[in-house]
Structure formats: structure tokens, C-alpha cells
Amino acid sequence: MKTKITTNQLDILKVLWNSDKSLSATDIIELNPSLNINTVRVSLQKLLKNGIIAVDNIIFSGTVLTRTYKAVLSSESYIADNFSKHPKHFNMPALLANFTETEKADVIDDVEAIIEKQREKIREGS
């Protein structure tokens, strides 16, 4: 992701990430009333232009056709991209140590499995 995401765009993405269905601009406002409809519409167009979201459907909202949007960029990819942009500000072992103190055993098991799978890929490639 080469495009900087503004605070308003991130607020919109958070709403989309937390929804199990695609949303219209009006739906986004209903889920986050702190956003302004004009700001949402402009931000949606910029996110769409940059390939961060996509039009999922065109539906009727009353008598008007309305686009619904879904996120193309996942929250995990966004976080990983921002993390990798600032490696000197993060200490991975310290981050994982803190993470393991707050997570449940099954989540830690999942992380261990991911790490082991990556370790195997590295060994096979060497």
C-alpha cells in the first residue's frame, strides 16, 4: 500500500472492517455518527480510486440507486504495512512478549503455528 490513509479514511475502513456486509455511505454514517456524509462520500471516492475499497453492489435505497462498498485492504494488511514502515520504532520480540501476556492460549497456539510454518518455508528455501 503506497497511499497514505487519512484519519477519516481510516475511520471509514474501521466501519467496513467491522461489518459482515458491504455498506453504503449512509450505512457508514449510521454506524459512526461522528462522520459527516460529505466527508464520507469524498473519502469513499479516494479509497475507491486507490483500490483500498471496491464497489460490492448497487442497491435501491428508497427510490435511488446506491453503491455499497467493501474493503479490499484487510485490517491485518494495513497494520502489517504500517508496522513495516517504521521498523526502528518496534521491537518484534518485545511486541510478541507483550502480546502473549494478553492473549488466550488458543491464540498463542495459532501464532506459534504461523511462526513454525514460516520457519519451515525459510528452511526449504535455504
Chimera marker file (.cmm) of the C-alpha trace (Angstrom):
<marker_set name="trace">
<marker id="1" x="0.000" y="0.000" z="0.000" r="1" g="1" b="0" radius="0.5"/>
<marker id="2" x="1.701" y="3.161" z="-1.177" r="1" g="1" b="0" radius="0.5"/>
<marker id="3" x="-1.107" y="5.595" z="-0.395" r="1" g="1" b="0" radius="0.5"/>
<marker id="4" x="-1.313" y="7.363" z="2.948" r="1" g="1" b="0" radius="0.5"/>
<marker id="5" x="-4.659" y="6.794" z="4.601" r="1" g="1" b="0" radius="0.5"/>
<marker id="6" x="-6.119" y="9.823" z="6.377" r="1" g="1" b="0" radius="0.5"/>
<marker id="7" x="-7.804" y="9.674" z="9.769" r="1" g="1" b="0" radius="0.5"/>
<marker id="8" x="-11.263" y="9.989" z="8.189" r="1" g="1" b="0" radius="0.5"/>
<marker id="9" x="-10.478" y="7.261" z="5.670" r="1" g="1" b="0" radius="0.5"/>
<marker id="10" x="-9.247" y="5.024" z="8.476" r="1" g="1" b="0" radius="0.5"/>
<marker id="11" x="-12.466" y="5.662" z="10.416" r="1" g="1" b="0" radius="0.5"/>
<marker id="12" x="-14.445" y="4.560" z="7.355" r="1" g="1" b="0" radius="0.5"/>
<marker id="13" x="-12.255" y="1.491" z="6.885" r="1" g="1" b="0" radius="0.5"/>
<marker id="14" x="-12.781" y="0.503" z="10.522" r="1" g="1" b="0" radius="0.5"/>
<marker id="15" x="-16.544" y="0.580" z="9.969" r="1" g="1" b="0" radius="0.5"/>
<marker id="16" x="-16.169" y="-1.550" z="6.821" r="1" g="1" b="0" radius="0.5"/>
<marker id="17" x="-13.802" y="-3.995" z="8.557" r="1" g="1" b="0" radius="0.5"/>
<marker id="18" x="-16.241" y="-4.445" z="11.440" r="1" g="1" b="0" radius="0.5"/>
<marker id="19" x="-19.208" y="-5.125" z="9.179" r="1" g="1" b="0" radius="0.5"/>
<marker id="20" x="-20.123" y="-8.540" z="7.832" r="1" g="1" b="0" radius="0.5"/>
<marker id="21" x="-21.762" y="-6.971" z="4.767" r="1" g="1" b="0" radius="0.5"/>
<marker id="22" x="-20.981" y="-4.223" z="2.293" r="1" g="1" b="0" radius="0.5"/>
<marker id="23" x="-22.138" y="-0.753" z="3.315" r="1" g="1" b="0" radius="0.5"/>
<marker id="24" x="-23.431" y="2.401" z="1.653" r="1" g="1" b="0" radius="0.5"/>
<marker id="25" x="-22.276" y="5.879" z="2.658" r="1" g="1" b="0" radius="0.5"/>
<marker id="26" x="-25.476" y="6.258" z="4.679" r="1" g="1" b="0" radius="0.5"/>
<marker id="27" x="-24.852" y="2.930" z="6.443" r="1" g="1" b="0" radius="0.5"/>
<marker id="28" x="-21.368" y="4.119" z="7.392" r="1" g="1" b="0" radius="0.5"/>
<marker id="29" x="-22.801" y="7.321" z="8.900" r="1" g="1" b="0" radius="0.5"/>
<marker id="30" x="-25.346" y="5.293" z="10.878" r="1" g="1" b="0" radius="0.5"/>
<marker id="31" x="-22.582" y="3.098" z="12.287" r="1" g="1" b="0" radius="0.5"/>
<marker id="32" x="-20.261" y="6.037" z="13.022" r="1" g="1" b="0" radius="0.5"/>
<marker id="33" x="-22.335" y="9.209" z="13.560" r="1" g="1" b="0" radius="0.5"/>
<marker id="34" x="-19.200" y="11.296" z="14.184" r="1" g="1" b="0" radius="0.5"/>
<marker id="35" x="-18.541" y="11.193" z="10.430" r="1" g="1" b="0" radius="0.5"/>
<marker id="36" x="-20.024" y="13.779" z="8.067" r="1" g="1" b="0" radius="0.5"/>
<marker id="37" x="-21.840" y="12.486" z="4.958" r="1" g="1" b="0" radius="0.5"/>
<marker id="38" x="-19.879" y="14.813" z="2.645" r="1" g="1" b="0" radius="0.5"/>
<marker id="39" x="-16.569" y="13.706" z="4.153" r="1" g="1" b="0" radius="0.5"/>
<marker id="40" x="-17.616" y="10.073" z="3.829" r="1" g="1" b="0" radius="0.5"/>
<marker id="41" x="-18.524" y="10.464" z="0.160" r="1" g="1" b="0" radius="0.5"/>
<marker id="42" x="-15.241" y="12.215" z="-0.700" r="1" g="1" b="0" radius="0.5"/>
<marker id="43" x="-13.221" y="9.692" z="1.322" r="1" g="1" b="0" radius="0.5"/>
<marker id="44" x="-15.006" y="6.742" z="-0.290" r="1" g="1" b="0" radius="0.5"/>
<marker id="45" x="-14.108" y="8.088" z="-3.742" r="1" g="1" b="0" radius="0.5"/>
<marker id="46" x="-10.435" y="8.441" z="-2.775" r="1" g="1" b="0" radius="0.5"/>
<marker id="47" x="-10.340" y="4.972" z="-1.204" r="1" g="1" b="0" radius="0.5"/>
<marker id="48" x="-12.031" y="3.562" z="-4.306" r="1" g="1" b="0" radius="0.5"/>
<marker id="49" x="-9.588" y="5.339" z="-6.645" r="1" g="1" b="0" radius="0.5"/>
<marker id="50" x="-6.645" y="3.914" z="-4.685" r="1" g="1" b="0" radius="0.5"/>
<marker id="51" x="-8.009" y="0.355" z="-4.733" r="1" g="1" b="0" radius="0.5"/>
<marker id="52" x="-8.383" y="0.205" z="-0.952" r="1" g="1" b="0" radius="0.5"/>
<marker id="53" x="-12.128" y="-0.413" z="-1.207" r="1" g="1" b="0" radius="0.5"/>
<marker id="54" x="-14.348" y="-1.683" z="-4.016" r="1" g="1" b="0" radius="0.5"/>
<marker id="55" x="-17.961" y="-1.302" z="-5.047" r="1" g="1" b="0" radius="0.5"/>
<marker id="56" x="-19.621" y="-4.519" z="-3.944" r="1" g="1" b="0" radius="0.5"/>
<marker id="57" x="-23.152" y="-3.910" z="-5.139" r="1" g="1" b="0" radius="0.5"/>
<marker id="58" x="-25.620" y="-1.339" z="-6.384" r="1" g="1" b="0" radius="0.5"/>
<marker id="59" x="-28.868" y="-1.390" z="-4.442" r="1" g="1" b="0" radius="0.5"/>
<marker id="60" x="-32.027" y="0.642" z="-4.085" r="1" g="1" b="0" radius="0.5"/>
<marker id="61" x="-32.113" y="2.970" z="-1.111" r="1" g="1" b="0" radius="0.5"/>
<marker id="62" x="-35.716" y="4.089" z="-1.236" r="1" g="1" b="0" radius="0.5"/>
<marker id="63" x="-36.118" y="5.069" z="-4.884" r="1" g="1" b="0" radius="0.5"/>
<marker id="64" x="-32.453" y="5.899" z="-5.500" r="1" g="1" b="0" radius="0.5"/>
<marker id="65" x="-29.699" y="3.555" z="-6.649" r="1" g="1" b="0" radius="0.5"/>
<marker id="66" x="-26.868" y="3.443" z="-4.131" r="1" g="1" b="0" radius="0.5"/>
<marker id="67" x="-23.424" y="1.854" z="-4.182" r="1" g="1" b="0" radius="0.5"/>
<marker id="68" x="-22.335" y="-0.394" z="-1.358" r="1" g="1" b="0" radius="0.5"/>
<marker id="69" x="-18.653" y="-0.754" z="-0.580" r="1" g="1" b="0" radius="0.5"/>
<marker id="70" x="-16.397" y="-3.401" z="0.877" r="1" g="1" b="0" radius="0.5"/>
<marker id="71" x="-12.790" y="-3.176" z="2.000" r="1" g="1" b="0" radius="0.5"/>
<marker id="72" x="-10.199" y="-4.686" z="-0.331" r="1" g="1" b="0" radius="0.5"/>
<marker id="73" x="-7.378" y="-3.940" z="2.092" r="1" g="1" b="0" radius="0.5"/>
<marker id="74" x="-7.683" y="-6.083" z="5.212" r="1" g="1" b="0" radius="0.5"/>
<marker id="75" x="-7.088" y="-4.659" z="8.661" r="1" g="1" b="0" radius="0.5"/>
<marker id="76" x="-4.242" y="-7.158" z="9.090" r="1" g="1" b="0" radius="0.5"/>
<marker id="77" x="-2.534" y="-5.955" z="5.901" r="1" g="1" b="0" radius="0.5"/>
<marker id="78" x="-2.958" y="-2.334" z="6.948" r="1" g="1" b="0" radius="0.5"/>
<marker id="79" x="-1.391" y="-2.979" z="10.349" r="1" g="1" b="0" radius="0.5"/>
<marker id="80" x="1.448" y="-5.054" z="8.882" r="1" g="1" b="0" radius="0.5"/>
<marker id="81" x="2.188" y="-2.385" z="6.279" r="1" g="1" b="0" radius="0.5"/>
<marker id="82" x="2.313" y="0.375" z="8.881" r="1" g="1" b="0" radius="0.5"/>
<marker id="83" x="4.418" y="-1.803" z="11.141" r="1" g="1" b="0" radius="0.5"/>
<marker id="84" x="6.958" y="-2.482" z="8.382" r="1" g="1" b="0" radius="0.5"/>
<marker id="85" x="7.209" y="1.228" z="7.501" r="1" g="1" b="0" radius="0.5"/>
<marker id="86" x="8.574" y="2.037" z="10.959" r="1" g="1" b="0" radius="0.5"/>
<marker id="87" x="10.775" y="-0.901" z="11.971" r="1" g="1" b="0" radius="0.5"/>
<marker id="88" x="13.039" y="1.164" z="14.224" r="1" g="1" b="0" radius="0.5"/>
<marker id="89" x="10.046" y="2.104" z="16.395" r="1" g="1" b="0" radius="0.5"/>
<marker id="90" x="9.089" y="-1.512" z="17.036" r="1" g="1" b="0" radius="0.5"/>
<marker id="91" x="10.916" y="-4.308" z="18.758" r="1" g="1" b="0" radius="0.5"/>
<marker id="92" x="9.332" y="-7.531" z="17.497" r="1" g="1" b="0" radius="0.5"/>
<marker id="93" x="10.380" y="-9.743" z="20.440" r="1" g="1" b="0" radius="0.5"/>
<marker id="94" x="9.068" y="-7.168" z="22.935" r="1" g="1" b="0" radius="0.5"/>
<marker id="95" x="5.865" y="-6.797" z="20.940" r="1" g="1" b="0" radius="0.5"/>
<marker id="96" x="5.309" y="-10.562" z="20.892" r="1" g="1" b="0" radius="0.5"/>
<marker id="97" x="6.114" y="-10.836" z="24.592" r="1" g="1" b="0" radius="0.5"/>
<marker id="98" x="3.503" y="-8.209" z="25.384" r="1" g="1" b="0" radius="0.5"/>
<marker id="99" x="1.033" y="-9.863" z="23.019" r="1" g="1" b="0" radius="0.5"/>
<marker id="100" x="1.437" y="-13.273" z="24.642" r="1" g="1" b="0" radius="0.5"/>
<marker id="101" x="0.735" y="-11.796" z="28.079" r="1" g="1" b="0" radius="0.5"/>
<marker id="102" x="-2.674" y="-10.540" z="26.985" r="1" g="1" b="0" radius="0.5"/>
<marker id="103" x="-3.911" y="-13.294" z="24.672" r="1" g="1" b="0" radius="0.5"/>
<marker id="104" x="-5.566" y="-16.635" z="25.329" r="1" g="1" b="0" radius="0.5"/>
<marker id="105" x="-3.720" y="-19.925" z="24.878" r="1" g="1" b="0" radius="0.5"/>
<marker id="106" x="-5.502" y="-20.866" z="21.636" r="1" g="1" b="0" radius="0.5"/>
<marker id="107" x="-4.482" y="-17.561" z="20.025" r="1" g="1" b="0" radius="0.5"/>
<marker id="108" x="-0.891" y="-18.091" z="21.135" r="1" g="1" b="0" radius="0.5"/>
<marker id="109" x="-1.046" y="-21.614" z="19.668" r="1" g="1" b="0" radius="0.5"/>
<marker id="110" x="-2.201" y="-20.122" z="16.357" r="1" g="1" b="0" radius="0.5"/>
<marker id="111" x="0.703" y="-17.660" z="16.389" r="1" g="1" b="0" radius="0.5"/>
<marker id="112" x="3.144" y="-20.489" z="17.135" r="1" g="1" b="0" radius="0.5"/>
<marker id="113" x="1.752" y="-22.467" z="14.194" r="1" g="1" b="0" radius="0.5"/>
<marker id="114" x="2.176" y="-19.471" z="11.887" r="1" g="1" b="0" radius="0.5"/>
<marker id="115" x="5.753" y="-18.958" z="13.062" r="1" g="1" b="0" radius="0.5"/>
<marker id="116" x="6.564" y="-22.649" z="12.621" r="1" g="1" b="0" radius="0.5"/>
<marker id="117" x="5.086" y="-22.666" z="9.111" r="1" g="1" b="0" radius="0.5"/>
<marker id="118" x="7.213" y="-19.647" z="8.184" r="1" g="1" b="0" radius="0.5"/>
<marker id="119" x="10.278" y="-21.274" z="9.739" r="1" g="1" b="0" radius="0.5"/>
<marker id="120" x="9.716" y="-24.351" z="7.526" r="1" g="1" b="0" radius="0.5"/>
<marker id="121" x="9.396" y="-22.158" z="4.415" r="1" g="1" b="0" radius="0.5"/>
<marker id="122" x="12.696" y="-20.489" z="5.273" r="1" g="1" b="0" radius="0.5"/>
<marker id="123" x="14.418" y="-23.847" z="5.791" r="1" g="1" b="0" radius="0.5"/>
<marker id="124" x="13.096" y="-25.196" z="2.494" r="1" g="1" b="0" radius="0.5"/>
<marker id="125" x="14.280" y="-22.088" z="0.656" r="1" g="1" b="0" radius="0.5"/>
<marker id="126" x="17.803" y="-22.207" z="2.100" r="1" g="1" b="0" radius="0.5"/>
<link id1="1" id2="2" r="1" g="1" b="0" radius="0.2"/>
<link id1="2" id2="3" r="1" g="1" b="0" radius="0.2"/>
<link id1="3" id2="4" r="1" g="1" b="0" radius="0.2"/>
<link id1="4" id2="5" r="1" g="1" b="0" radius="0.2"/>
<link id1="5" id2="6" r="1" g="1" b="0" radius="0.2"/>
<link id1="6" id2="7" r="1" g="1" b="0" radius="0.2"/>
<link id1="7" id2="8" r="1" g="1" b="0" radius="0.2"/>
<link id1="8" id2="9" r="1" g="1" b="0" radius="0.2"/>
<link id1="9" id2="10" r="1" g="1" b="0" radius="0.2"/>
<link id1="10" id2="11" r="1" g="1" b="0" radius="0.2"/>
<link id1="11" id2="12" r="1" g="1" b="0" radius="0.2"/>
<link id1="12" id2="13" r="1" g="1" b="0" radius="0.2"/>
<link id1="13" id2="14" r="1" g="1" b="0" radius="0.2"/>
<link id1="14" id2="15" r="1" g="1" b="0" radius="0.2"/>
<link id1="15" id2="16" r="1" g="1" b="0" radius="0.2"/>
<link id1="16" id2="17" r="1" g="1" b="0" radius="0.2"/>
<link id1="17" id2="18" r="1" g="1" b="0" radius="0.2"/>
<link id1="18" id2="19" r="1" g="1" b="0" radius="0.2"/>
<link id1="19" id2="20" r="1" g="1" b="0" radius="0.2"/>
<link id1="20" id2="21" r="1" g="1" b="0" radius="0.2"/>
<link id1="21" id2="22" r="1" g="1" b="0" radius="0.2"/>
<link id1="22" id2="23" r="1" g="1" b="0" radius="0.2"/>
<link id1="23" id2="24" r="1" g="1" b="0" radius="0.2"/>
<link id1="24" id2="25" r="1" g="1" b="0" radius="0.2"/>
<link id1="25" id2="26" r="1" g="1" b="0" radius="0.2"/>
<link id1="26" id2="27" r="1" g="1" b="0" radius="0.2"/>
<link id1="27" id2="28" r="1" g="1" b="0" radius="0.2"/>
<link id1="28" id2="29" r="1" g="1" b="0" radius="0.2"/>
<link id1="29" id2="30" r="1" g="1" b="0" radius="0.2"/>
<link id1="30" id2="31" r="1" g="1" b="0" radius="0.2"/>
<link id1="31" id2="32" r="1" g="1" b="0" radius="0.2"/>
<link id1="32" id2="33" r="1" g="1" b="0" radius="0.2"/>
<link id1="33" id2="34" r="1" g="1" b="0" radius="0.2"/>
<link id1="34" id2="35" r="1" g="1" b="0" radius="0.2"/>
<link id1="35" id2="36" r="1" g="1" b="0" radius="0.2"/>
<link id1="36" id2="37" r="1" g="1" b="0" radius="0.2"/>
<link id1="37" id2="38" r="1" g="1" b="0" radius="0.2"/>
<link id1="38" id2="39" r="1" g="1" b="0" radius="0.2"/>
<link id1="39" id2="40" r="1" g="1" b="0" radius="0.2"/>
<link id1="40" id2="41" r="1" g="1" b="0" radius="0.2"/>
<link id1="41" id2="42" r="1" g="1" b="0" radius="0.2"/>
<link id1="42" id2="43" r="1" g="1" b="0" radius="0.2"/>
<link id1="43" id2="44" r="1" g="1" b="0" radius="0.2"/>
<link id1="44" id2="45" r="1" g="1" b="0" radius="0.2"/>
<link id1="45" id2="46" r="1" g="1" b="0" radius="0.2"/>
<link id1="46" id2="47" r="1" g="1" b="0" radius="0.2"/>
<link id1="47" id2="48" r="1" g="1" b="0" radius="0.2"/>
<link id1="48" id2="49" r="1" g="1" b="0" radius="0.2"/>
<link id1="49" id2="50" r="1" g="1" b="0" radius="0.2"/>
<link id1="50" id2="51" r="1" g="1" b="0" radius="0.2"/>
<link id1="51" id2="52" r="1" g="1" b="0" radius="0.2"/>
<link id1="52" id2="53" r="1" g="1" b="0" radius="0.2"/>
<link id1="53" id2="54" r="1" g="1" b="0" radius="0.2"/>
<link id1="54" id2="55" r="1" g="1" b="0" radius="0.2"/>
<link id1="55" id2="56" r="1" g="1" b="0" radius="0.2"/>
<link id1="56" id2="57" r="1" g="1" b="0" radius="0.2"/>
<link id1="57" id2="58" r="1" g="1" b="0" radius="0.2"/>
<link id1="58" id2="59" r="1" g="1" b="0" radius="0.2"/>
<link id1="59" id2="60" r="1" g="1" b="0" radius="0.2"/>
<link id1="60" id2="61" r="1" g="1" b="0" radius="0.2"/>
<link id1="61" id2="62" r="1" g="1" b="0" radius="0.2"/>
<link id1="62" id2="63" r="1" g="1" b="0" radius="0.2"/>
<link id1="63" id2="64" r="1" g="1" b="0" radius="0.2"/>
<link id1="64" id2="65" r="1" g="1" b="0" radius="0.2"/>
<link id1="65" id2="66" r="1" g="1" b="0" radius="0.2"/>
<link id1="66" id2="67" r="1" g="1" b="0" radius="0.2"/>
<link id1="67" id2="68" r="1" g="1" b="0" radius="0.2"/>
<link id1="68" id2="69" r="1" g="1" b="0" radius="0.2"/>
<link id1="69" id2="70" r="1" g="1" b="0" radius="0.2"/>
<link id1="70" id2="71" r="1" g="1" b="0" radius="0.2"/>
<link id1="71" id2="72" r="1" g="1" b="0" radius="0.2"/>
<link id1="72" id2="73" r="1" g="1" b="0" radius="0.2"/>
<link id1="73" id2="74" r="1" g="1" b="0" radius="0.2"/>
<link id1="74" id2="75" r="1" g="1" b="0" radius="0.2"/>
<link id1="75" id2="76" r="1" g="1" b="0" radius="0.2"/>
<link id1="76" id2="77" r="1" g="1" b="0" radius="0.2"/>
<link id1="77" id2="78" r="1" g="1" b="0" radius="0.2"/>
<link id1="78" id2="79" r="1" g="1" b="0" radius="0.2"/>
<link id1="79" id2="80" r="1" g="1" b="0" radius="0.2"/>
<link id1="80" id2="81" r="1" g="1" b="0" radius="0.2"/>
<link id1="81" id2="82" r="1" g="1" b="0" radius="0.2"/>
<link id1="82" id2="83" r="1" g="1" b="0" radius="0.2"/>
<link id1="83" id2="84" r="1" g="1" b="0" radius="0.2"/>
<link id1="84" id2="85" r="1" g="1" b="0" radius="0.2"/>
<link id1="85" id2="86" r="1" g="1" b="0" radius="0.2"/>
<link id1="86" id2="87" r="1" g="1" b="0" radius="0.2"/>
<link id1="87" id2="88" r="1" g="1" b="0" radius="0.2"/>
<link id1="88" id2="89" r="1" g="1" b="0" radius="0.2"/>
<link id1="89" id2="90" r="1" g="1" b="0" radius="0.2"/>
<link id1="90" id2="91" r="1" g="1" b="0" radius="0.2"/>
<link id1="91" id2="92" r="1" g="1" b="0" radius="0.2"/>
<link id1="92" id2="93" r="1" g="1" b="0" radius="0.2"/>
<link id1="93" id2="94" r="1" g="1" b="0" radius="0.2"/>
<link id1="94" id2="95" r="1" g="1" b="0" radius="0.2"/>
<link id1="95" id2="96" r="1" g="1" b="0" radius="0.2"/>
<link id1="96" id2="97" r="1" g="1" b="0" radius="0.2"/>
<link id1="97" id2="98" r="1" g="1" b="0" radius="0.2"/>
<link id1="98" id2="99" r="1" g="1" b="0" radius="0.2"/>
<link id1="99" id2="100" r="1" g="1" b="0" radius="0.2"/>
<link id1="100" id2="101" r="1" g="1" b="0" radius="0.2"/>
<link id1="101" id2="102" r="1" g="1" b="0" radius="0.2"/>
<link id1="102" id2="103" r="1" g="1" b="0" radius="0.2"/>
<link id1="103" id2="104" r="1" g="1" b="0" radius="0.2"/>
<link id1="104" id2="105" r="1" g="1" b="0" radius="0.2"/>
<link id1="105" id2="106" r="1" g="1" b="0" radius="0.2"/>
<link id1="106" id2="107" r="1" g="1" b="0" radius="0.2"/>
<link id1="107" id2="108" r="1" g="1" b="0" radius="0.2"/>
<link id1="108" id2="109" r="1" g="1" b="0" radius="0.2"/>
<link id1="109" id2="110" r="1" g="1" b="0" radius="0.2"/>
<link id1="110" id2="111" r="1" g="1" b="0" radius="0.2"/>
<link id1="111" id2="112" r="1" g="1" b="0" radius="0.2"/>
<link id1="112" id2="113" r="1" g="1" b="0" radius="0.2"/>
<link id1="113" id2="114" r="1" g="1" b="0" radius="0.2"/>
<link id1="114" id2="115" r="1" g="1" b="0" radius="0.2"/>
<link id1="115" id2="116" r="1" g="1" b="0" radius="0.2"/>
<link id1="116" id2="117" r="1" g="1" b="0" radius="0.2"/>
<link id1="117" id2="118" r="1" g="1" b="0" radius="0.2"/>
<link id1="118" id2="119" r="1" g="1" b="0" radius="0.2"/>
<link id1="119" id2="120" r="1" g="1" b="0" radius="0.2"/>
<link id1="120" id2="121" r="1" g="1" b="0" radius="0.2"/>
<link id1="121" id2="122" r="1" g="1" b="0" radius="0.2"/>
<link id1="122" id2="123" r="1" g="1" b="0" radius="0.2"/>
<link id1="123" id2="124" r="1" g="1" b="0" radius="0.2"/>
<link id1="124" id2="125" r="1" g="1" b="0" radius="0.2"/>
<link id1="125" id2="126" r="1" g="1" b="0" radius="0.2"/>
</marker_set>
